[in-house]
Amino acid sequence: MRYLSLLLLGPWLVMLAWAYWVVEKRFRVTWQLKLYDVMVVLMALGVACGSALVAFDDIAIQNVGGFGRESGGIWKQVMPALYGYGAFAAVMVLGIVMRLFLRRHESHFVAQKRG
């Protein structure tokens, strides 16, 4: 059951990583930019898996009281998926912001060399 949240989250993360790869494809002209994009996608997937596993360990299962469980055991799978998705999104947003920053400075340096 530990990896169920990863199985539920995995296809969506792969689709988001594919979308990042396709959108940035036209700006990927050097091997350094290709390596950067590969590293962003791999880091995002790794951080998402790691945070989902950590969240699974941190979620406490509530005891059964006189009237049954206070909340369902579904949170043992929902919270790791939410943590994993949040971590994935955070790394991807940072990667996109850094990519825009690098692209702006790269065009600035190229313009300086010409002039």
N, C-alpha and C positions, 0 to 999 in steps of 0.2 A: 504494500500500500504506500510505501514511502515514495515511489516514483510515479504514482498515478497522476499527481498534479503536473509532472513534467510531460507525461504522455498527453494530457489534455492541453497543455500550454504549447507544446512543441510545434505542432503544425502552424499555429498562428505566428509564432516567432520566426519560423522558416519563411513564411509568406512576407513578413515585414522585412526580414533580411534580404529577400529576393527583390522587394520593391526598392530598398535602398541601393542595391547593386545595379538595378536597371536605371534608376533615375540618375545616378552619378556616372553612368557609363560614358556619356558623351564628354565628360570633363576628365576622364581618366586617360591621359595621353602619355604619361611616363611610367616607368616601372615603380618609381617611388610612390606615385599616387595609387597605383594598383595595390601595392603592398600596404599602404595606409588603409585603404578600403577593406582589404582582407582582414587586417588586424582589428579594425573597428567592429566588423561583423563577428569575428571569433571572440573578441573580448566581450561583446554584448551577449552572445550566447553563453559564454562561460560564466559571466557574472549573474545572468538570469538563472542558470542551473544551480549555481552555488547559493544564491540567496533563497531560492525555492527550497533547497534542502535544509538550509539553516532555519527557515521559517517553519518547516515541518517539525523540526526538533523543538522549536520554541513554543509551539501551540500546545496548550494544556487541554487534555480531555477532561471535561467536567464529570464529576461523580454522579451516579444515579441516585436521586433522592426518593422520597416517599411517593412522589407523583411522576416519576420517570426523569429523563434527562431534561435539564433546563434549556438547552439548545442542542440542535442536532450535531452529530459527529461530522457533518458536511464541512464544517469550518476547518477540520484537519486537512482537507484538500483544497478548499477555496483560498485560504490565506497564503499558502505557498505559491499558488498560481498568481495571486495578486502581487506578492512580493517579487516574484520572478519577472512578471510583466513590467512592474515599476522599475526594477533594476535595468532591464533590457531597454526600456524607453529612455531612461536617464543616460545610459551609455551612448545610445544612438543619437540623442539630441546633442550631447557633448561632441560626438564625432562630426555631426553635421555643422555645428557652430565652428568647430576648429577647421573643418574643411573650407567653409566660407571665409574664415579669417585667413587661412593659408592661400586661398585663391586670390583674395584681395591683395595680399602682400606680394604674391608671385607676379601678378599683373603690374603692380607698382614697380617692382624691381626690373621687370622686363622693359617697362616704359622708360625707366632711367637709363638702361643700357643703350637703348636706341638713340636717346637724345643727347 
